[in-house]
Amino acid sequence: MRTMASDGDIRVLLALDLLLSAAFASGVVWGLDFIGVLAFTPRNVGVTTLVLALVTYLVVLR
């Protein structure tokens, strides 16, 4: 029996990475806003999303 292995389309992996990073970043920034450490703004969520996505990419996909 022959099996085929595929790493998948990198665009799909990057899109999922950004989507999940955005969801997690929203929760983190909301929690930090709740305790008064960081304001919940689109800019803070966006920057946190990009940082999380970059770290995930470097650790998992490279």
C-alpha positions in Angstrom: 0.0 0.0 0.0 1.3 3.4 -1.0 0.7 6.5 1.2 1.1 10.1 0.1 2.5 12.6 2.5 1.9 16.3 2.1 3.1 19.3 4.1 0.1 21.3 2.9 -0.2 24.6 1.2 1.9 27.2 3.0 -0.7 29.9 2.4 -3.3 27.9 4.3 -0.9 27.4 7.1 0.0 31.1 7.3 -3.7 32.1 7.2 -4.5 29.7 10.0 -1.5 31.0 11.9 -2.7 34.6 11.6 -6.3 33.7 12.4 -5.4 31.7 15.5 -2.8 34.3 16.6 -5.4 37.0 16.3 -7.9 35.1 18.4 -5.3 34.4 21.1 -3.9 38.0 20.9 -7.4 39.4 21.4 -7.8 37.3 24.6 -4.4 38.3 25.9 -4.9 42.0 25.2 -8.4 41.9 26.7 -7.0 40.2 29.8 -4.2 42.8 30.1 -6.8 45.5 29.7 -9.0 43.9 32.3 -6.2 44.1 34.9 -5.1 47.6 33.7 -1.8 46.8 32.2 -2.5 47.5 28.5 -5.3 49.2 26.6 -7.5 47.1 24.4 -7.1 48.9 21.0 -6.9 47.5 17.5 -3.3 48.6 17.2 -2.3 46.6 20.4 -4.2 43.6 19.2 -2.6 43.9 15.7 0.9 44.2 17.1 0.4 41.3 19.5 -1.1 39.2 16.6 2.0 39.8 14.4 4.4 39.0 17.2 2.6 35.8 18.0 2.4 34.8 14.3 6.1 35.5 13.8 7.1 33.5 16.9 4.8 30.6 15.8 6.2 30.7 12.3 9.8 30.7 13.5 9.3 27.9 16.0 6.9 25.6 14.2 7.2 26.1 10.4 11.0 26.6 10.1 
